[in-house]
Amino acid sequence: MKILRKYSLLIGGLGFSNLGNWIYLVALNLFVWHLTQSPAAMAGIFIVGPTARVLTSLVAGSFIDRMNKRKLMIATDIIRGFIVFCMPFMESIWLIYTLLFLANIASSFFGPSSTYYITKLVPSEDRQQFNAILGTFNSGSFLVGPALAGLLIMLFNTTVTIWFNSFTFFVCAMIIYLLPDVDDVKESSQQRITWQILKSDYLAVIAFIRQNSLFLTIYLLFQSALMIAFALDSQEATFMKQDLALSDSLYGAFVSSAGAGAIIGGMVAASFAKKMSTRSYMVIGLFLTMLFYTAFYASTSSILSFVSFIFLGFFMAFSNTGYETFYQQYVPPEMMGRFGSIANIFQNILQISFILLLGLFAELFTLQMTAIIFGIISILFSISLYFVLYTQKYYIGLKEEIL
């Protein structure tokens, strides 16, 4: 495929790094369990990361927009590589949490920087296909990563497996070094960040939102539905074990089926990227993703739930591709760091809120009924997004080439 050959270095670097993340996640969980044998300590892994990202995102955008993004991506990958390399030497859970916190701070800088870099390197006519291919690689990492982690742990141990993730960060940094510098920011990279600058940056983001209220509407509808999906993810294991009575091996097969569906969906999305509009990817993809999420929790048999899992993975590839393309087309590159960081705060808070609400109502009623209601709400968000994007009075407010 032409796009794959053209951007092979960037796709390979980001894909290889993502593969390492999945390997590292499995190895870290086992490492912490062997160190502490504490469920509370295990839960702490999933609290430290979001906490670090929320706190860092308050100021990260102002730094990102004033720094060379390619150099920043290289630096953060090297930093993460060293941090992960040091983790197996830690004998205290609090030292591990500290390193996790630092690694997630670096990740807060890498994400918005990579979005900017993709936007500048990949022309608008190639972005939808590029995003679909990158999504396919990421879905492949989701499938291959845990399996490779299991093989490495079986052949060696968790320490070597964690070091493999450290190696992937260094490889990603090396590949990014080989890519061209596409940054417009030169002189301002040395500008000292003060409270006044932070304040002016927040005001600039607010001004952008006010001037682009239609973009904000689209963003809120899409992200609200997506954060409900992430909240539903938090209960999928409980539902499969409690309501469907699946074995551990079948649970693993179900999770893999969603990844397989996402890989196939990514390949199909890449094939039709030049023929279908961005808004059709967003609307159809989101609606069918949430429909199959709801169908999964409404399932009374393992076969129906298995099919639903495959299709929700398939159509999520379309919705993610459409949203990434829309975001890259609409948000000015010079503001991506600031807007992306503030957006990350909103997304994390929204996701945590939905998870807590879902857990609360599941305790008061039943998990299945609560999850179905949440799924229906997400479907309503996706239908609202359809009317926003396909109603003429809204559509004329956006540039035609974006959608």
ABEGO torsion letter per residue (X at the ends): XAAAAAAAAAAAAAAAAAAAAAAAAAAAAAAAAAAAGBAAAAAAAAAAAAAAAAAAAAAAAAAAAABBAAAAAAAAAAAAAAAAAAAAABABAAAAAAAAAAAAAAAAAAAAAAAAAAAAABBAAAAAAAAAAAAAAAAAAAAAAAAAAAAAAAABBAAAAAAAAAAAAAAAAAAAAABBBABABAAAAABBBBAAAAAAAAAAAAAAAAABAAAAAAAAAAAAAAAAAAAAAAAAAAAAAAAAGBBAAAAAAAAAAAAAAAAAAAAAAAAAAAABBAAAAAAAAAAAAAAAAAAAAABABAAAAAAAAAAAAAAAAAAAAAAAAAAAAABBAAAAAAAAAAAAAAAAAAAAAAAAAAAAAAAABBAAAAAAAAAAAAAAAAAAAAAAAABAAAAAABBAAAX
